Amino acid sequence: MALTHLLILALIQGVTEFLPISSSGHLILLPNLTGLTDQGLVLDVAVHVGTLVAVILYFWSDVKLVTFGLGRLAKGRVDTQGAFWALCLIVATIPVVALGLVLKLSGLSDLLRSTAVIGWMMLVFGVVLYWADQTGPTVKRATNWSLRDAVIMGLWQALALVPGTSRSGITITAGRHLGYDRESAARLAMLMSIPTILASGALLSVEVARVTDMAIVKDAAIAALFAFLAALAALKLMFKLLKSVSFTPYVIYRIVVGVVLLAIAYT
């Protein structure tokens, strides 16, 4: 694959995975609107690995806390913040994994990959994000995360299986609606992305495990590196902006893109 195509693919995945503007929607639209060949499962896995490494590195202190907590949780102990967060992350991941398997096995996931669906999801959930951000109280911080809130955010996260919804966007929306401040809602959404990306990557990896074409492997390594760098930059930018700016710029982007896509889809 051409280096330019790899770079575009990696930048789209890296930048949009953690911003509330839908990475899957943009990746599906890339071949639909540009005529470029579909990137295929191998590169999908590669760019997801790149973004996964980026979020783990950015939230390393939280990841380390949860990792040690998993050990205590495995022994039936939920007596530390790390163990409790590990439990919350497991619970929050169950809905998206369960629904993802249903969509995959039923073939419904392929039916949702249309320009019209992406346009509607971009538009509708952009408005929902604006509503939650403007009306949600700011009475909770990430350290106040509860098992109940993890369940609710996990159910909202499952909606992101519809392209155009945005995994980070819908979980941030849920967090703001539940009363978490902007930075805490985004932080929890990013932590929730780690087991979700691991689960989706594992599912895709089963289908590409037998690939031995070294050219594809080389392309995958390049794409993963670019996606990692783009994702790290996007994370730093978003959390810097959240100190002084709301989610409104992302909402405006979603609405504009949604309207344009619907115009394309219906004309």
Secondary structure by P-SEA (a helix, b strand, c coil): ccaaaaaaaaaaaaaaccccccaaaaaaacccccccccccaaaaaaaaaaaaaaaaaaaaaaaaaaaaaaaaaaacccccaaaaaaaaaaaaaaaaaaaaaaaaaaccccccccaaaaaaaaaaaaaaaaaaaaccccccccccccaaaaaaaaaaaaacccccccaaaaaaaaaaaacccaaaaaaaaaaaaaaaaaaaaaaaaaaacccccaaaaaaaaaaaaaaaaaaaaaaaaaaaaaacccaaaaaaaaaaaaaaaaaaaac
